[in-house]
Amino acid sequence: MNPLITQTDIDTYQRDGVVIIRGLFKDHVDAIRAGIERNMADPGPYAAENLHAGEGGRFFDDYCNWTRIAEFGEVISKSPAAEVAADLMGANRVQVFHDHILVKEPGTSKPTPWHQDGPYYFVDGIQNISFWSPMDTVQGAGLRCVAGSHLWEKPVLPKRWLADTSFYPDENAYMPVPDPDAEGMDIREWDMEPGDAVAFNYGTLHGARGNTTDRRRRAFSLRLVGDDARYVERPGPTSPPFPGHGMNAGDTLREDWFPVIYQRGVA
């Protein structure tokens, strides 16, 4: 077991679908900050601005840049994230799925909508994990996760953040997006320092507060999968789409696109 975590952390992750890992990326904060600045100066094809005209601040996000942003590739290969992921997931090997940055500048009151990541993805399996790590001190402006939501029988309807429209045509296959605050759900939220990370399952319902502080809120997310990850067809284009991947339903994720970065027992 990696010294950053305990058996209690593993049990919490399995039961609740979310746990805080202090200092996971603490030795890589400068590299990630540099990578975020490089990414924002040279956005990829999936970059998005998530505010309507007239809304204050800036909410930028982009993903799937780790092969072209050297700092992100370095963090993926050199940080303890993959080993910690294997321990939390109970997996023997770990593959990269994708990276994601989310930047809320000061004065951005818009929250990140409640959602589950899994319905947007073409990955099936219970061994999966997202790490959300701020590169700035976070107090009252961080990630919020609903404990136990990864075990719900029905997934939450995926929606487009800006347009607030359904991502897929068959809304009956999904449950409506709940209001966890109004419904009294068990919401986990932490004050965090740069390099701390929230680890959560792709099925965990989560969102984030707006950033009405005087500090930037730059976050780096890393999405990884374990032994049981399989390609699954969705009723529409997925996000990320990974065009031309060539996989069929039930296939393991192709390792040339989604490399294995940790194998238990292999140095």
Residue frames as qw, qx, qy, qz and C-alpha x, y, z in Angstrom:
[[0.000, 0.888, 0.459, 0.000, 0.00, 0.00, 0.00],
 [0.357, 0.574, -0.050, 0.735, 1.27, 3.46, -0.85],
 [0.368, -0.253, -0.556, 0.701, 2.17, 5.39, 2.34],
 [0.139, -0.148, -0.072, -0.977, -0.10, 8.28, 1.33],
 [0.668, -0.258, -0.258, -0.649, -3.18, 6.19, 2.13],
 [0.293, -0.228, 0.828, -0.420, -4.45, 3.79, 4.78],
 [0.032, -0.237, -0.959, -0.149, -6.80, 0.83, 4.76],
 [0.126, 0.605, 0.558, -0.554, -9.45, 3.18, 6.11],
 [0.206, 0.519, -0.267, -0.785, -9.06, 5.34, 2.99],
 [0.148, 0.075, -0.882, -0.440, -9.53, 2.28, 0.79],
 [0.001, 0.420, 0.886, -0.196, -12.61, 1.18, 2.72],
 [0.155, 0.619, 0.272, -0.720, -14.05, 4.70, 2.55],
 [0.197, 0.376, -0.522, -0.740, -13.49, 4.88, -1.20],
 [0.130, -0.109, -0.949, -0.265, -15.17, 1.54, -1.80],
 [0.020, -0.524, -0.781, 0.340, -18.13, 2.37, 0.47],
 [0.077, 0.757, 0.283, -0.583, -18.68, 6.06, -0.28],
 [0.624, 0.613, 0.346, 0.340, -17.15, 6.47, -3.73],
 [0.210, 0.852, -0.105, 0.467, -15.08, 9.43, -2.54],
 [0.737, -0.538, -0.139, 0.384, -12.15, 10.13, -0.20],
 [0.100, 0.970, -0.215, 0.046, -9.62, 12.93, 0.33],
 [0.886, -0.006, -0.047, 0.461, -5.92, 12.16, -0.28],
 [0.183, -0.958, 0.094, 0.201, -3.71, 14.84, 1.23],
 [0.233, -0.738, 0.523, 0.357, -0.55, 15.77, -0.68],
 [0.858, 0.253, 0.438, 0.095, -1.02, 13.39, -3.63],
 [0.621, 0.635, 0.149, 0.435, 0.47, 15.89, -6.11],
 [0.347, -0.911, -0.008, 0.223, 2.36, 18.09, -3.63],
 [0.549, -0.418, 0.436, 0.578, 5.71, 17.49, -5.35],
 [0.382, 0.281, 0.644, 0.600, 4.25, 18.37, -8.76],
 [0.089, 0.822, 0.435, -0.357, 2.32, 21.57, -8.09],
 [0.051, -0.675, 0.287, 0.678, 4.75, 23.82, -9.97],
 [0.158, -0.064, 0.830, 0.532, 4.74, 21.50, -12.99],
 [0.148, 0.585, 0.796, 0.042, 0.94, 21.31, -13.06],
 [0.039, 0.826, 0.202, -0.524, 0.61, 25.09, -12.73],
 [0.077, -0.493, 0.530, 0.686, 3.02, 25.53, -15.65],
 [0.160, 0.175, 0.903, 0.359, 1.07, 22.97, -17.67],
 [0.142, 0.733, 0.626, -0.226, -2.21, 24.75, -17.00],
 [0.035, 0.770, -0.092, -0.630, -0.77, 28.07, -18.19],
 [0.107, -0.264, 0.758, 0.587, 0.59, 26.37, -21.31],
 [0.168, 0.405, 0.891, 0.118, -2.79, 24.72, -21.92],
 [0.129, 0.804, 0.432, -0.388, -4.73, 27.97, -21.52],
 [0.001, 0.673, -0.335, -0.659, -2.36, 29.78, -23.88],
 [0.270, 0.284, -0.769, -0.506, -2.70, 26.98, -26.44],
 [0.691, 0.015, 0.476, -0.544, -6.11, 25.33, -25.96],
 [0.228, -0.037, 0.936, 0.264, -6.86, 21.91, -27.42],
 [0.228, -0.192, -0.648, -0.701, -9.81, 21.03, -29.67],
 [0.419, -0.529, -0.735, -0.063, -12.10, 20.31, -26.70],
 [0.206, -0.100, -0.378, 0.897, -11.48, 23.54, -24.78],
 [0.157, -0.696, -0.618, -0.330, -14.62, 25.32, -23.57],
 [0.026, -0.173, 0.302, -0.937, -15.66, 28.57, -21.96],
 [0.241, -0.391, -0.888, 0.010, -18.56, 27.75, -19.66],
 [0.011, 0.494, 0.425, -0.759, -20.20, 31.12, -19.05],
 [0.312, 0.748, 0.544, 0.217, -22.95, 32.96, -20.88],
 [0.273, 0.482, 0.059, 0.831, -22.41, 36.51, -22.10],
 [0.314, -0.695, -0.009, -0.646, -22.64, 38.92, -19.19],
 [0.857, -0.485, -0.168, 0.042, -21.77, 36.41, -16.48],
 [0.112, -0.906, 0.394, -0.105, -18.81, 37.56, -14.40],
 [0.605, -0.492, 0.620, 0.087, -15.44, 35.86, -14.18],
 [0.533, 0.479, -0.613, -0.332, -14.17, 33.04, -16.37],
 [0.786, -0.176, 0.561, -0.190, -14.77, 29.27, -16.26],
 [0.485, 0.588, -0.580, -0.288, -12.38, 27.49, -18.65],
 [0.771, -0.252, 0.582, -0.057, -11.95, 23.77, -19.08],
 [0.567, 0.576, -0.525, -0.265, -10.06, 21.50, -21.45],
 [0.809, -0.291, 0.501, -0.099, -9.14, 17.82, -21.57],
 [0.914, 0.246, 0.262, 0.191, -7.07, 15.14, -23.33],
 [0.291, 0.920, -0.238, 0.108, -3.88, 17.19, -23.51],
 [0.691, -0.616, 0.363, 0.111, -1.39, 15.03, -21.60],
 [0.834, 0.150, 0.339, 0.408, 0.36, 13.80, -24.75],
 [0.436, 0.680, 0.132, 0.574, 1.06, 17.38, -25.94],
 [0.260, -0.868, 0.188, -0.380, 1.52, 19.22, -22.62],
 [0.589, 0.323, -0.670, 0.316, 4.82, 17.88, -21.30],
 [0.168, -0.355, 0.588, -0.707, 4.15, 18.86, -17.70],
 [0.810, -0.102, 0.141, -0.561, 0.96, 16.78, -17.58],
 [0.875, 0.242, -0.418, -0.024, 2.75, 13.77, -19.04],
 [0.304, 0.419, -0.670, 0.531, 5.49, 14.15, -16.43],
 [0.463, -0.286, 0.461, -0.701, 2.97, 14.22, -13.57],
 [0.914, 0.039, -0.090, -0.394, 1.18, 11.14, -14.87],
 [0.823, 0.283, -0.467, 0.159, 4.42, 9.16, -15.13],
 [0.393, 0.340, -0.581, 0.627, 6.22, 10.40, -12.00],
 [0.434, -0.405, 0.302, -0.746, 3.55, 11.09, -9.37],
 [0.133, -0.063, 0.954, -0.261, 2.24, 8.39, -7.00],
 [0.590, 0.142, 0.071, -0.792, -1.27, 8.77, -8.45],
 [0.688, 0.176, -0.602, -0.366, -1.28, 5.48, -10.37],
 [0.362, 0.058, -0.874, 0.319, -0.17, 3.38, -7.40],
 [0.236, 0.093, 0.537, -0.805, -2.63, 5.12, -5.09],
 [0.639, 0.165, -0.213, -0.721, -5.35, 4.55, -7.67],
 [0.582, 0.111, -0.798, -0.112, -4.56, 0.83, -7.83],
 [0.139, -0.037, -0.815, 0.561, -4.84, 0.56, -4.04],
 [0.376, 0.171, 0.319, -0.853, -8.12, 2.50, -3.84],
 [0.676, 0.224, -0.336, -0.616, -9.71, 0.64, -6.78],
 [0.768, -0.189, 0.599, -0.123, -8.42, -2.78, -5.75],
 [0.775, 0.616, -0.080, -0.119, -6.84, -3.14, -9.19],
 [0.832, -0.229, 0.293, 0.412, -3.68, -4.88, -10.35],
 [0.454, 0.107, 0.351, 0.812, -3.03, -2.51, -13.22],
 [0.086, 0.772, 0.296, -0.555, -3.91, 1.06, -14.07],
 [0.459, 0.387, 0.475, 0.643, -4.46, 2.71, -17.45],
 [0.000, 0.280, 0.040, -0.959, -4.68, 6.41, -18.29],
 [0.324, 0.670, 0.666, 0.037, -8.09, 7.51, -19.51],
 [0.323, 0.694, 0.172, 0.620, -7.60, 11.26, -19.75],
 [0.318, -0.221, -0.337, 0.858, -6.56, 14.49, -18.06],
 [0.040, -0.797, -0.496, -0.343, -8.81, 17.50, -17.48],
 [0.277, -0.080, -0.310, 0.906, -8.19, 21.04, -16.26],
 [0.137, -0.798, -0.544, -0.219, -10.86, 23.36, -14.87],
 [0.345, -0.003, -0.205, 0.916, -10.09, 26.99, -14.09],
 [0.140, -0.858, -0.479, -0.124, -12.43, 29.38, -12.30],
 [0.330, 0.368, -0.165, 0.853, -11.03, 32.86, -12.12],
 [0.081, -0.290, -0.569, 0.765, -11.90, 35.15, -9.16],
 [0.347, 0.302, 0.098, -0.882, -15.44, 36.47, -9.32],
 [0.400, 0.021, -0.769, -0.498, -16.86, 33.44, -11.15],
 [0.511, -0.137, 0.492, -0.691, -20.12, 32.83, -9.33],
 [0.815, 0.145, -0.320, -0.460, -21.37, 30.04, -11.61],
 [0.648, -0.365, 0.656, -0.132, -21.19, 26.61, -9.96],
 [0.195, 0.235, -0.886, -0.349, -20.19, 23.45, -11.79],
 [0.748, -0.135, -0.141, -0.635, -23.50, 21.59, -12.29],
 [0.648, -0.255, 0.680, -0.229, -24.18, 18.34, -10.43],
 [0.765, 0.429, -0.365, -0.311, -23.31, 15.37, -12.62],
 [0.839, -0.269, 0.454, 0.134, -21.74, 11.92, -12.80],
 [0.046, 0.629, -0.602, -0.490, -18.77, 11.46, -15.13],
 [0.442, -0.048, 0.889, 0.111, -19.55, 7.85, -16.04],
 [0.566, 0.599, 0.543, -0.163, -22.56, 8.45, -18.33],
 [0.302, 0.868, -0.213, -0.332, -20.45, 10.76, -20.53],
 [0.143, -0.589, 0.768, 0.209, -17.71, 8.13, -20.96],
 [0.811, 0.238, -0.408, -0.347, -17.46, 5.02, -23.14],
 [0.250, 0.328, -0.855, 0.316, -16.01, 3.03, -20.24],
 [0.803, -0.403, -0.193, -0.395, -17.81, 0.36, -18.23],
 [0.697, 0.040, -0.593, 0.402, -16.49, -1.23, -15.02],
 [0.519, -0.825, -0.220, -0.042, -16.35, -0.48, -11.30],
 [0.691, -0.377, 0.056, 0.614, -12.57, -0.05, -11.11],
 [0.348, 0.660, 0.196, 0.636, -12.23, 3.60, -12.06],
 [0.442, -0.645, -0.295, 0.549, -11.11, 6.79, -10.36],
 [0.270, 0.812, 0.090, 0.509, -10.87, 10.54, -10.83],
 [0.523, -0.392, -0.280, 0.703, -8.42, 12.69, -8.92],
 [0.096, 0.889, 0.230, 0.383, -9.40, 16.36, -8.59],
 [0.649, -0.341, -0.195, 0.651, -6.52, 18.46, -7.30],
 [0.079, 0.988, 0.135, 0.020, -6.49, 22.24, -6.80],
 [0.668, 0.257, -0.107, 0.690, -3.36, 24.22, -7.55],
 [0.062, -0.508, 0.167, -0.843, -4.53, 27.03, -5.26],
 [0.032, 0.085, 0.787, -0.610, -5.74, 27.05, -1.67],
 [0.364, -0.370, -0.613, -0.596, -9.44, 26.19, -1.68],
 [0.006, 0.207, 0.710, -0.673, -11.79, 27.35, 1.06],
 [0.384, 0.527, 0.512, -0.560, -15.49, 27.19, 0.35],
 [0.489, 0.636, -0.240, -0.548, -14.99, 26.96, -3.43],
 [0.127, -0.386, 0.895, 0.183, -14.11, 23.32, -3.96],
 [0.441, -0.007, -0.798, -0.410, -15.47, 20.04, -5.21],
 [0.574, -0.133, 0.478, -0.651, -18.60, 18.56, -3.63],
 [0.369, 0.113, -0.884, -0.263, -19.40, 14.84, -3.85],
 [0.757, -0.262, 0.067, -0.595, -22.48, 12.86, -2.78],
 [0.185, -0.362, 0.901, -0.148, -21.35, 9.87, -0.76],
 [0.494, 0.137, 0.837, -0.190, -22.72, 6.53, -1.96],
 [0.566, 0.595, 0.047, -0.568, -24.10, 7.85, -5.25],
 [0.221, 0.471, -0.781, -0.346, -21.79, 5.55, -7.23],
 [0.118, 0.053, 0.986, -0.108, -24.02, 2.68, -6.02],
 [0.524, 0.349, 0.232, -0.742, -27.30, 4.14, -7.26],
 [0.646, 0.231, 0.725, 0.053, -29.26, 1.73, -9.48],
 [0.505, 0.746, 0.382, 0.208, -29.84, 4.27, -12.25],
 [0.498, -0.021, 0.053, 0.865, -27.33, 6.78, -13.66],
 [0.050, 0.733, 0.262, -0.626, -27.98, 10.51, -13.62],
 [0.580, 0.740, 0.315, 0.131, -28.92, 12.16, -16.92],
 [0.525, -0.220, 0.173, 0.803, -25.81, 13.72, -18.51],
 [0.243, 0.909, 0.329, -0.080, -26.37, 17.29, -19.67],
 [0.526, 0.478, 0.023, 0.703, -24.44, 19.92, -21.59],
 [0.398, -0.409, -0.411, 0.711, -23.11, 22.40, -19.05],
 [0.037, -0.162, 0.078, 0.983, -23.68, 25.61, -20.99],
 [0.361, -0.149, -0.526, -0.756, -26.84, 24.76, -22.92],
 [0.417, -0.061, 0.674, -0.607, -28.41, 22.69, -20.08],
 [0.787, 0.228, -0.231, -0.525, -29.73, 20.17, -22.62],
 [0.912, -0.173, 0.363, -0.076, -29.71, 16.37, -22.53],
 [0.120, -0.596, 0.706, 0.364, -26.54, 14.74, -23.83],
 [0.083, 0.007, 0.963, 0.257, -28.36, 11.60, -25.06],
 [0.390, -0.179, -0.436, -0.791, -31.78, 11.15, -26.69],
 [0.632, -0.364, -0.663, -0.171, -33.27, 8.56, -24.28],
 [0.159, -0.537, 0.397, -0.727, -33.89, 10.46, -21.07],
 [0.848, -0.334, -0.057, -0.407, -35.92, 7.56, -19.63],
 [0.863, 0.105, -0.416, 0.267, -32.72, 5.52, -19.23],
 [0.380, 0.214, -0.430, 0.791, -31.48, 8.02, -16.66],
 [0.292, -0.705, -0.566, 0.311, -32.70, 9.61, -13.45],
 [0.125, 0.923, 0.111, 0.345, -33.20, 13.39, -13.40],
 [0.413, 0.354, -0.428, 0.722, -30.38, 15.47, -11.97],
 [0.487, -0.666, -0.547, 0.145, -31.16, 15.74, -8.24],
 [0.028, -0.810, 0.179, -0.558, -30.71, 18.70, -5.92],
 [0.661, -0.063, -0.650, 0.370, -28.49, 17.23, -3.20],
 [0.053, 0.149, -0.414, 0.897, -28.73, 20.30, -0.95],
 [0.559, -0.178, -0.040, -0.809, -32.53, 20.43, -1.04],
 [0.860, -0.092, -0.425, -0.268, -32.82, 16.65, -0.70],
 [0.599, -0.678, 0.360, -0.227, -30.51, 16.42, 2.31],
 [0.933, 0.241, -0.232, 0.135, -27.94, 14.14, 0.71],
 [0.729, -0.567, 0.140, 0.357, -24.60, 13.31, 2.33],
 [0.510, 0.826, -0.088, 0.225, -22.33, 15.84, 0.63],
 [0.769, -0.380, 0.039, 0.512, -18.59, 15.61, 1.20],
 [0.338, 0.870, -0.013, 0.359, -16.50, 18.77, 0.79],
 [0.745, -0.399, -0.110, 0.524, -13.08, 19.78, 2.05],
 [0.031, 0.959, -0.241, -0.143, -10.87, 22.83, 2.36],
 [0.930, 0.137, 0.141, 0.311, -7.75, 21.92, 0.42],
 [0.241, -0.776, 0.358, 0.460, -4.17, 22.97, -0.17],
 [0.549, 0.641, -0.429, -0.320, -2.35, 22.80, -3.53],
 [0.280, 0.380, -0.882, -0.015, -1.57, 19.18, -4.36],
 [0.449, 0.062, 0.763, -0.461, -4.28, 17.65, -2.17],
 [0.306, 0.046, -0.713, -0.629, -6.70, 15.51, -4.18],
 [0.705, 0.064, 0.409, -0.575, -10.28, 14.32, -3.96],
 [0.037, 0.137, -0.938, -0.317, -10.49, 10.76, -5.28],
 [0.601, 0.229, 0.411, -0.646, -13.92, 9.78, -6.57],
 [0.484, 0.174, 0.839, 0.179, -15.61, 7.10, -8.66],
 [0.017, -0.078, -0.536, -0.840, -16.93, 7.86, -12.15],
 [0.294, -0.533, -0.735, -0.298, -20.41, 7.13, -10.76],
 [0.303, -0.478, -0.500, 0.655, -20.14, 9.61, -7.88],
 [0.102, 0.874, 0.381, 0.283, -22.45, 12.59, -8.24],
 [0.506, -0.396, -0.110, 0.758, -20.40, 15.77, -7.90],
 [0.235, 0.880, 0.234, 0.339, -20.33, 19.47, -8.61],
 [0.532, -0.091, -0.228, 0.810, -18.39, 22.52, -7.47],
 [0.070, -0.841, -0.345, 0.410, -19.17, 25.89, -6.01],
 [0.407, 0.852, 0.047, 0.326, -18.51, 29.08, -7.88],
 [0.651, -0.102, -0.207, 0.723, -15.33, 30.97, -7.08],
 [0.063, -0.927, -0.222, -0.297, -16.31, 34.25, -5.45],
 [0.663, -0.583, 0.008, 0.469, -12.95, 34.53, -3.67],
 [0.158, 0.928, -0.246, -0.230, -10.06, 36.79, -4.67],
 [0.361, -0.455, 0.771, 0.260, -7.92, 33.77, -5.66],
 [0.553, 0.303, -0.608, -0.483, -7.82, 31.73, -8.84],
 [0.759, -0.157, 0.576, -0.260, -9.10, 28.18, -8.60],
 [0.494, 0.503, -0.640, -0.304, -7.03, 26.07, -10.95],
 [0.784, -0.200, 0.534, -0.244, -7.78, 22.36, -10.77],
 [0.307, 0.420, -0.800, -0.299, -6.07, 19.40, -12.43],
 [0.850, -0.050, 0.352, -0.390, -8.02, 16.18, -12.83],
 [0.152, 0.395, -0.875, -0.233, -6.64, 12.79, -13.79],
 [0.855, 0.033, 0.136, -0.498, -8.99, 9.97, -14.83],
 [0.058, 0.413, -0.907, -0.060, -7.72, 6.40, -14.58],
 [0.878, -0.039, -0.132, -0.459, -9.21, 2.90, -15.01],
 [0.459, -0.454, 0.752, -0.129, -8.41, -0.55, -13.62],
 [0.244, -0.140, 0.937, 0.208, -8.57, -4.22, -14.62],
 [0.354, 0.446, 0.817, -0.094, -12.27, -4.43, -15.45],
 [0.224, 0.612, -0.046, -0.757, -12.50, -1.39, -17.75],
 [0.449, 0.264, 0.777, 0.354, -14.26, -2.24, -21.02],
 [0.101, 0.056, -0.321, -0.940, -15.44, -0.21, -23.98],
 [0.235, 0.496, 0.797, -0.253, -19.22, 0.27, -23.98],
 [0.101, 0.415, 0.511, 0.746, -21.51, 1.77, -26.60],
 [0.064, 0.411, 0.455, -0.787, -23.51, 4.86, -25.59],
 [0.387, 0.664, 0.639, 0.010, -26.67, 6.20, -27.26],
 [0.279, 0.956, 0.059, 0.071, -24.78, 9.16, -28.69],
 [0.530, 0.591, -0.357, 0.493, -21.33, 10.79, -28.95],
 [0.716, -0.529, -0.320, 0.324, -19.33, 10.48, -25.76],
 [0.076, 0.902, -0.215, 0.366, -17.24, 13.11, -24.01],
 [0.040, 0.604, -0.503, -0.617, -14.35, 12.82, -24.59],
 [0.827, 0.401, 0.005, -0.393, -15.16, 11.35, -28.03],
 [0.453, -0.424, 0.729, 0.289, -11.74, 9.89, -29.00],
 [0.734, 0.541, -0.033, -0.409, -12.65, 9.77, -32.70],
 [0.652, 0.532, -0.532, -0.093, -11.33, 6.81, -34.68],
 [0.437, -0.535, 0.672, -0.266, -10.60, 4.64, -31.64],
 [0.557, 0.279, -0.718, -0.309, -11.75, 1.50, -33.46],
 [0.118, -0.121, 0.902, -0.398, -12.85, -0.39, -30.33],
 [0.522, -0.266, -0.643, -0.493, -15.85, -2.70, -30.15],
 [0.650, -0.535, 0.102, -0.529, -18.23, -3.28, -27.24],
 [0.947, -0.320, 0.032, -0.007, -16.56, -5.39, -24.56],
 [0.711, 0.448, -0.261, 0.474, -12.99, -4.62, -25.67],
 [0.574, -0.567, -0.148, 0.572, -10.34, -3.62, -23.15],
 [0.155, 0.960, -0.033, -0.230, -9.13, -0.08, -23.79],
 [0.810, 0.477, -0.085, 0.331, -6.41, -0.07, -26.43],
 [0.679, -0.575, -0.045, 0.455, -3.07, 0.37, -24.70],
 [0.503, 0.204, 0.208, 0.814, -1.47, 2.50, -27.42],
 [0.104, -0.662, -0.233, -0.705, -4.06, 5.21, -26.72],
 [0.613, -0.679, 0.066, -0.399, -4.64, 4.46, -23.02],
 [0.526, 0.421, -0.689, 0.266, -1.29, 3.20, -21.74],
 [0.802, -0.477, -0.344, 0.102, -0.76, 1.06, -18.67],
 [0.122, 0.780, -0.333, 0.515, 1.07, 3.24, -16.16],
 [0.343, -0.482, 0.687, -0.423, 1.12, 0.89, -13.19],
 [0.817, 0.010, -0.540, -0.203, 1.25, -2.89, -12.85],
 [0.670, -0.635, 0.286, -0.256, 1.26, -4.42, -9.40],
 [0.884, -0.254, 0.346, 0.185, 4.48, -6.28, -8.70],
 [0.703, 0.466, 0.172, 0.509, 6.30, -4.70, -11.66],
 [0.424, -0.552, -0.061, 0.715, 8.99, -2.13, -10.81]]
